[in-house]
Amino acid sequence: QVQVVESGGGVVQPGGSLRLSCVASGRILNFAMGWYRQGPEKQRELVATISTRGFTNYTDSVKGRFTISRDNAKSTVYLQMNSLKPEDTAVYYCNAHNPWNSLDNWGKGTLVTVSS
């Protein structure tokens, strides 16, 4: 298993951009990686995932605005967020999913606030 640590959150105005990073303590080559978020008084929801082969999936509300990518050599996953909206305000969590044993590794999250 791996430990993951998120960074890159902050306060941004509507229409702005942020890039989140998720660094793992070990190799992520065999892990499916994902970003999730939990807004105020909301349940945690999937934002984007990227498979071990690089296939991506996005929730409808972020399609065309967010891009997930991975750098296996750096054990890092990124979430580029553009055209941010107030409704994107949430704590963003990184997840490393091991498909061999179905175990998940969660970070502690990074807060993104979109406000004017």
C-alpha positions as CSV (number, residue, x, y, z in Angstrom):
1,Q,0.0,0.0,0.0
2,V,0.9,3.6,-0.3
3,Q,0.3,6.9,1.5
4,V,-0.8,9.9,-0.5
5,V,-0.5,13.6,0.3
6,E,-2.4,16.3,-1.5
7,S,-1.3,19.8,-2.1
8,G,-2.2,22.8,-4.2
9,G,-5.5,24.0,-2.8
10,G,-6.3,27.6,-2.0
11,V,-8.6,30.5,-2.6
12,V,-9.3,31.4,-6.2
13,Q,-11.8,33.7,-8.0
14,P,-14.5,32.3,-10.3
15,G,-13.0,31.6,-13.7
16,G,-9.6,31.0,-12.2
17,S,-7.3,27.9,-12.2
18,L,-5.6,25.7,-9.8
19,R,-3.5,22.6,-10.1
20,L,-3.7,20.0,-7.4
21,S,-0.9,17.4,-6.8
22,C,-1.0,14.1,-5.1
23,V,2.3,12.5,-4.2
24,A,2.5,8.9,-3.2
25,S,5.0,7.3,-0.8
26,G,5.7,4.5,-3.2
27,R,5.3,3.4,-6.8
28,I,1.8,4.0,-8.3
29,L,2.3,2.1,-11.5
30,N,-0.2,-0.6,-10.5
31,F,-2.7,1.7,-8.8
32,A,-5.8,3.4,-10.3
33,M,-5.7,6.9,-9.1
34,G,-8.6,9.3,-8.5
35,W,-9.6,12.7,-7.2
36,Y,-12.8,13.0,-5.1
37,R,-14.3,16.0,-3.3
38,Q,-16.6,16.8,-0.5
39,G,-18.4,20.2,-0.5
40,P,-20.1,21.9,2.5
41,E,-22.9,19.7,3.7
42,K,-22.4,17.3,0.8
43,Q,-21.4,13.7,0.4
44,R,-18.0,12.8,-1.0
45,E,-18.2,12.5,-4.8
46,L,-15.9,11.3,-7.6
47,V,-14.3,14.0,-9.6
48,A,-11.9,12.2,-12.0
49,T,-10.1,8.9,-12.2
50,I,-7.2,7.7,-14.3
51,S,-6.5,4.0,-14.8
52,T,-3.1,2.2,-14.8
53,R,-3.1,2.5,-18.5
54,G,-4.0,6.2,-18.5
55,F,-7.7,6.0,-19.3
56,T,-9.6,8.9,-17.7
57,N,-13.1,9.4,-16.5
58,Y,-14.8,12.6,-15.2
59,T,-18.0,13.5,-13.5
60,D,-20.2,15.5,-15.8
61,S,-19.9,18.7,-14.0
62,V,-16.2,19.0,-14.6
63,K,-15.9,17.7,-18.1
64,G,-14.0,20.1,-20.3
65,R,-12.7,22.1,-17.3
66,F,-10.7,19.6,-15.3
67,T,-7.9,17.3,-16.5
68,I,-6.4,14.4,-14.5
69,S,-2.9,13.2,-15.3
70,R,-0.3,10.9,-13.8
71,D,3.5,10.8,-13.7
72,N,4.4,7.3,-12.6
73,A,8.1,8.2,-12.5
74,K,7.4,10.8,-9.9
75,S,4.6,8.8,-8.1
76,T,2.4,11.9,-8.6
77,V,-1.1,12.5,-9.9
78,Y,-2.3,16.0,-10.9
79,L,-5.7,17.6,-11.3
80,Q,-5.6,20.7,-13.4
81,M,-8.7,22.7,-12.7
82,N,-9.7,25.6,-15.1
83,S,-12.8,27.8,-15.3
84,L,-13.5,27.2,-11.6
85,K,-16.9,27.9,-10.3
86,P,-18.2,28.6,-6.7
87,E,-19.8,25.1,-6.7
88,D,-16.3,23.6,-7.1
89,T,-15.6,24.7,-3.5
90,A,-14.7,21.5,-1.6
91,V,-12.1,19.5,0.1
92,Y,-10.4,17.5,-2.6
93,Y,-9.1,14.1,-1.8
94,C,-6.7,11.8,-3.6
95,N,-7.3,8.1,-3.8
96,A,-4.9,5.3,-4.7
97,H,-6.9,2.1,-5.5
98,N,-5.2,-1.2,-5.7
99,P,-7.2,-3.3,-8.1
100,W,-5.5,-6.6,-6.9
101,N,-6.9,-6.4,-3.4
102,S,-9.5,-3.6,-3.8
103,L,-7.9,-1.6,-1.0
104,D,-8.1,2.2,-1.1
105,N,-5.6,4.7,0.2
106,W,-6.9,8.2,1.0
107,G,-5.1,11.4,1.7
108,K,-6.2,14.0,4.2
109,G,-7.4,16.4,1.5
110,T,-6.7,19.9,0.3
111,L,-9.2,22.7,0.5
112,V,-10.3,24.6,-2.7
113,T,-12.4,27.7,-2.2
114,V,-13.8,29.5,-5.2
115,S,-15.0,32.9,-4.2
116,S,-15.0,36.5,-5.3
